[in-house]
Amino acid sequence: MVCLDFETANRFVGSICAVGIAIYNDTKVVHTDYWLVKPHPEHFYFDPFNVMLHGIDEVTVKDAPEFNYVYEEIQPLLKDAIVVAHNAAFDMSALRHVLNLYEIDYPEIDYICSYKIAIKTWSSLQNYKLNTICKYLKHEFTHHNAQEDAIACGKVLMAALEANGTSSIEELTALIGMKIGKLYLEGYNPCSIRKPKTSGIDIKSIMPQGIEFDTDHDFYNKKVVFTGTLSTMARKEAMQEVVNVGGHISDSLTEDTDFLVMGIQDYSRFVDGKESSKTKKAKKLISKGRQLQIIDEADFLKFITAKTQ
């Protein structure tokens, strides 16, 4: 089993600036590697937000090799291995995009997502970020260091195997209904959790659970749209919270939308590997002067909690 983590220089998912790998044999780490990477010349710039997360900047990587040279060392480690990543949609998208930049063929690998495994394993966590899960598991590490993230990813998987009473990845994925992702020469199949067939959310059936509203609440008489997967509640529950404070909900982002709530994004589903169609449309509306706010799940929870204060 090979645990893999990428750090990126900017919003382009293929702007890899660090790679971490941890190889596990049974429950033990038997090998780790770490590479600093100079991003491809087309994407060689460091966004301050990314630098704030991982501390890597232009000076740090000025003497580092580009990814095509680093990949010569990485590729043999991936051969015949199950690759594990936390939010694998991001890491596999990063790998595909950087290989495209260097016109390198995709490797033949199977991969799974420890983030999705954690969601199906522990139901009581506030969210399923790597640092949150590791705090719960009492594993200390430096978050956003690619090597330490890779090791931590493996720790999460080992703990999930034990928590589910399983002894192999195949047994675990079958138990939780996970479809193993595949990367291959012609493309990829995403790692996913099979969901029971439903008719979807009937928005018209979500009615306020009261008749009095705080007209000063941020969501009162405002239209709220969601994109991505929420960590703390199902989308229908979040929609119920919005209507309970007098807000309006919709599946579609339009010019009268006031808030776009960003959940965890499945980058593998996006055409450009970077943003959902809702996010792009929201930014376009904002650029035209529309008073629309893009907020994350943490901010959404703060807004909702405000109703009780």
C-alpha positions as CSV (number, residue, x, y, z in Angstrom):
1,M,0.0,0.0,0.0
2,V,1.4,3.4,-1.0
3,C,0.0,6.6,0.6
4,L,0.5,9.6,-1.5
5,D,0.1,13.4,-0.9
6,F,0.7,16.4,-3.2
7,E,1.0,20.1,-2.2
8,T,0.4,22.7,-4.9
9,A,1.7,26.1,-5.5
10,N,-1.5,27.8,-6.6
11,R,-5.2,27.1,-7.6
12,F,-4.2,25.1,-10.7
13,V,-4.4,21.5,-9.5
14,G,-1.3,20.5,-11.5
15,S,1.0,23.0,-9.9
16,I,2.7,20.4,-7.7
17,C,5.4,21.8,-5.5
18,A,5.9,18.9,-3.1
19,V,5.3,15.1,-3.0
20,G,5.1,12.8,-0.1
21,I,5.0,9.0,-0.1
22,A,4.6,6.5,2.7
23,I,4.7,2.8,2.0
24,Y,3.0,0.5,4.5
25,N,3.5,-3.3,4.9
26,D,0.6,-4.6,7.0
27,T,0.3,-1.9,9.7
28,K,3.9,-0.6,9.6
29,V,5.5,2.2,7.6
30,V,8.5,0.6,5.8
31,H,9.5,3.4,3.6
32,T,8.9,7.2,3.2
33,D,10.0,9.7,0.6
34,Y,9.7,13.5,0.2
35,W,10.5,15.7,-2.8
36,L,10.3,19.4,-3.3
37,V,9.2,20.1,-6.9
38,K,9.6,23.2,-9.1
39,P,6.2,23.7,-10.8
40,H,5.9,23.5,-14.5
41,P,7.0,26.9,-16.1
42,E,3.4,27.6,-17.3
43,H,2.3,27.5,-13.7
44,F,5.3,28.7,-11.7
45,Y,3.8,31.1,-9.3
46,F,2.9,30.7,-5.6
47,D,-0.4,31.9,-4.3
48,P,-0.1,33.4,-0.8
49,F,-2.9,31.2,0.5
50,N,-1.0,28.0,-0.6
51,V,2.2,29.4,0.9
52,M,0.4,30.0,4.2
53,L,-0.7,26.4,4.3
54,H,2.5,24.6,3.5
55,G,5.3,27.2,3.8
56,I,6.7,26.4,0.3
57,D,7.5,29.4,-2.0
58,E,9.6,30.3,-5.0
59,V,12.8,30.4,-3.0
60,T,12.2,27.0,-1.5
61,V,12.0,25.2,-4.9
62,K,14.4,27.3,-6.9
63,D,16.9,24.4,-7.1
64,A,14.3,21.6,-7.0
65,P,13.7,19.4,-10.1
66,E,10.5,19.6,-12.1
67,F,7.9,16.9,-11.8
68,N,9.0,14.9,-14.9
69,Y,12.3,14.1,-13.2
70,V,10.8,13.4,-9.8
71,Y,8.3,11.1,-11.5
72,E,11.1,8.8,-12.6
73,E,11.6,8.0,-8.9
74,I,7.9,7.9,-8.0
75,Q,6.6,5.7,-10.8
76,P,8.3,2.4,-9.7
77,L,6.9,2.9,-6.2
78,L,3.4,3.0,-7.6
79,K,3.7,-0.2,-9.6
80,D,1.3,-3.0,-8.5
81,A,0.3,-1.1,-5.4
82,I,-3.0,0.2,-4.0
83,V,-2.6,3.9,-3.8
84,V,-4.2,5.7,-0.9
85,A,-4.8,9.5,-0.6
86,H,-6.9,11.7,1.6
87,N,-9.4,13.4,-0.7
88,A,-8.1,11.2,-3.5
89,A,-10.1,13.2,-6.0
90,F,-7.7,16.1,-5.6
91,D,-4.5,14.1,-5.6
92,M,-5.4,11.9,-8.6
93,S,-6.5,15.0,-10.4
94,A,-3.2,16.7,-9.6
95,L,-1.3,13.7,-10.9
96,R,-3.3,13.6,-14.1
97,H,-2.9,17.3,-14.8
98,V,0.8,17.4,-14.2
99,L,1.4,14.3,-16.3
100,N,-0.6,16.0,-19.1
101,L,1.7,19.0,-18.8
102,Y,4.7,16.8,-19.5
103,E,2.9,14.6,-22.0
104,I,3.6,11.5,-19.8
105,D,1.4,8.5,-20.0
106,Y,-0.8,7.7,-17.1
107,P,0.3,4.8,-14.9
108,E,-2.0,1.8,-14.3
109,I,-3.0,2.0,-10.7
110,D,-5.9,1.3,-8.3
111,Y,-6.6,3.9,-5.6
112,I,-8.9,4.6,-2.7
113,C,-9.8,7.6,-0.7
114,S,-9.2,7.7,3.1
115,Y,-11.4,10.7,3.4
116,K,-14.4,8.8,2.1
117,I,-13.5,5.8,4.2
118,A,-13.4,8.0,7.3
119,I,-16.9,9.3,6.6
120,K,-18.2,5.8,6.5
121,T,-16.3,4.7,9.6
122,W,-16.7,7.5,12.2
123,S,-20.0,9.4,12.3
124,S,-19.3,11.6,15.3
125,L,-16.6,13.9,13.9
126,Q,-17.1,17.6,13.3
127,N,-15.5,17.2,9.8
128,Y,-13.2,14.7,8.1
129,K,-10.1,16.8,7.4
130,L,-6.9,14.9,7.9
131,N,-5.9,16.9,11.0
132,T,-9.3,16.5,12.6
133,I,-9.3,12.7,12.1
134,C,-5.7,12.4,13.4
135,K,-6.6,14.4,16.4
136,Y,-9.4,12.0,17.1
137,L,-6.9,9.1,16.6
138,K,-4.3,10.8,18.8
139,H,-1.7,10.8,15.9
140,E,0.4,13.9,16.0
141,F,1.9,15.2,12.7
142,T,2.7,18.4,10.8
143,H,-0.3,19.1,8.5
144,H,0.4,20.1,4.9
145,N,3.9,18.6,5.0
146,A,3.5,16.1,2.1
147,Q,5.5,13.3,3.7
148,E,3.8,13.6,7.1
149,D,0.3,13.9,5.4
150,A,1.1,10.6,3.5
151,I,2.0,8.9,6.8
152,A,-1.1,10.2,8.5
153,C,-3.2,9.0,5.6
154,G,-2.0,5.5,6.2
155,K,-2.7,5.8,9.9
156,V,-6.3,6.7,9.1
157,L,-6.7,3.7,6.9
158,M,-5.2,1.4,9.5
159,A,-7.5,2.7,12.1
160,A,-10.5,2.3,9.8
161,L,-9.6,-1.3,9.1
162,E,-9.6,-2.0,12.8
163,A,-12.7,0.0,13.5
164,N,-14.6,-1.9,10.9
165,G,-13.3,-5.3,12.0
166,T,-11.7,-5.9,8.6
167,S,-8.2,-7.2,7.7
168,S,-7.8,-6.1,4.1
169,I,-8.5,-3.2,1.9
170,E,-10.7,-5.4,-0.3
171,E,-12.8,-6.4,2.7
172,L,-13.1,-2.9,3.9
173,T,-14.1,-1.4,0.5
174,A,-16.7,-4.2,0.0
175,L,-18.2,-3.5,3.5
176,I,-18.6,0.2,3.0
177,G,-19.7,0.0,-0.6
178,M,-16.6,1.7,-2.0
179,K,-15.8,1.4,-5.7
180,I,-12.0,1.4,-6.1
181,G,-10.7,4.1,-8.4
182,K,-8.5,3.3,-11.4
183,L,-6.0,5.3,-13.3
184,Y,-5.0,3.9,-16.7
185,L,-3.5,4.9,-20.0
186,E,-6.7,6.1,-21.6
187,G,-8.2,7.9,-18.6
188,Y,-9.6,7.1,-15.1
189,N,-12.5,5.8,-13.1
190,P,-13.1,7.8,-9.8
191,C,-13.1,6.2,-6.4
192,S,-16.7,6.5,-5.1
193,I,-19.1,5.3,-2.5
194,R,-22.2,3.6,-3.9
195,K,-25.3,5.4,-2.8
196,P,-28.8,3.9,-2.6
197,K,-31.1,5.0,-5.4
198,T,-33.3,7.9,-4.4
199,S,-35.5,10.3,-6.1
200,G,-33.3,13.2,-4.9
201,I,-34.2,16.0,-2.6
202,D,-37.7,17.3,-3.0
203,I,-37.1,20.9,-2.2
204,K,-40.8,21.8,-2.2
205,S,-41.3,19.4,0.7
206,I,-38.8,21.2,2.9
207,M,-41.0,23.6,5.0
208,P,-40.1,25.9,7.9
209,Q,-40.5,24.2,11.3
210,G,-41.8,27.5,12.8
211,I,-43.8,30.5,11.9
212,E,-41.7,33.3,13.4
213,F,-38.3,34.4,12.0
214,D,-35.5,36.8,13.0
215,T,-35.6,39.3,10.2
216,D,-32.0,40.3,11.1
217,H,-30.7,36.8,10.4
218,D,-28.1,36.7,7.6
219,F,-30.1,34.1,5.7
220,Y,-33.6,35.6,6.2
221,N,-35.3,36.1,2.8
222,K,-32.0,35.1,1.1
223,K,-31.5,32.4,-1.5
224,V,-28.9,29.8,-0.6
225,V,-27.4,27.2,-2.9
226,F,-25.1,24.3,-2.1
227,T,-22.2,22.7,-4.0
228,G,-20.1,19.7,-3.0
229,T,-20.5,17.4,-0.1
230,L,-21.0,18.7,3.5
231,S,-19.0,17.1,6.3
232,T,-21.2,17.8,9.2
233,M,-24.7,17.1,7.9
234,A,-26.6,15.9,4.9
235,R,-27.5,18.5,2.3
236,K,-31.2,18.1,3.1
237,E,-30.5,18.9,6.8
238,A,-28.6,22.0,5.8
239,M,-31.5,23.1,3.5
240,Q,-33.9,22.6,6.4
241,E,-31.7,24.8,8.6
242,V,-31.9,27.6,6.0
243,V,-35.7,27.5,5.6
244,N,-36.0,27.4,9.4
245,V,-34.5,30.9,9.6
246,G,-36.7,32.2,6.8
247,G,-34.3,31.6,3.9
248,H,-34.9,30.2,0.5
249,I,-33.2,27.2,-1.1
250,S,-32.5,26.0,-4.6
251,D,-30.5,23.5,-6.6
252,S,-29.7,26.0,-9.3
253,L,-27.5,29.0,-9.0
254,T,-29.1,32.0,-10.6
255,E,-28.7,35.8,-10.6
256,D,-30.9,36.1,-7.5
257,T,-28.7,33.7,-5.5
258,D,-27.3,35.3,-2.3
259,F,-25.1,32.6,-0.9
260,L,-23.2,29.7,-2.4
261,V,-22.1,27.2,0.3
262,M,-19.0,25.2,-0.7
263,G,-18.7,21.6,0.6
264,I,-15.9,19.2,-0.2
265,Q,-15.3,19.3,-3.9
266,D,-14.8,16.2,-6.1
267,Y,-12.2,17.5,-8.5
268,S,-12.3,14.4,-10.6
269,R,-15.8,15.4,-11.8
270,F,-14.8,18.9,-13.1
271,V,-13.8,19.4,-16.7
272,D,-10.8,21.6,-15.8
273,G,-10.0,19.8,-12.5
274,K,-10.4,23.0,-10.6
275,E,-13.9,24.3,-10.0
276,S,-17.6,23.2,-10.3
277,S,-19.9,24.9,-12.7
278,K,-21.7,26.5,-9.8
279,T,-18.5,28.0,-8.5
280,K,-17.5,29.4,-11.9
281,K,-21.0,30.9,-12.4
282,A,-20.9,32.5,-8.9
283,K,-17.6,34.1,-9.6
284,K,-18.8,35.4,-12.9
285,L,-21.9,37.0,-11.3
286,I,-19.7,38.5,-8.6
287,S,-17.4,40.0,-11.2
288,K,-20.5,41.7,-12.7
289,G,-21.3,43.3,-9.4
290,R,-23.9,40.8,-8.1
291,Q,-23.9,40.8,-4.2
292,L,-23.4,37.1,-3.9
293,Q,-21.2,35.5,-1.2
294,I,-19.2,32.3,-1.6
295,I,-18.8,30.7,1.9
296,D,-17.4,27.4,3.2
297,E,-19.1,25.0,5.5
298,A,-17.5,26.5,8.6
299,D,-19.0,29.9,7.8
300,F,-22.4,28.3,7.0
301,L,-22.4,26.7,10.4
302,K,-21.6,30.0,12.1
303,F,-24.5,31.7,10.3
304,I,-26.9,29.0,11.3
305,T,-25.7,28.9,14.9
306,A,-26.2,32.6,15.1
307,K,-30.0,32.0,15.2
308,T,-29.7,30.8,18.8
309,Q,-27.6,33.7,20.1
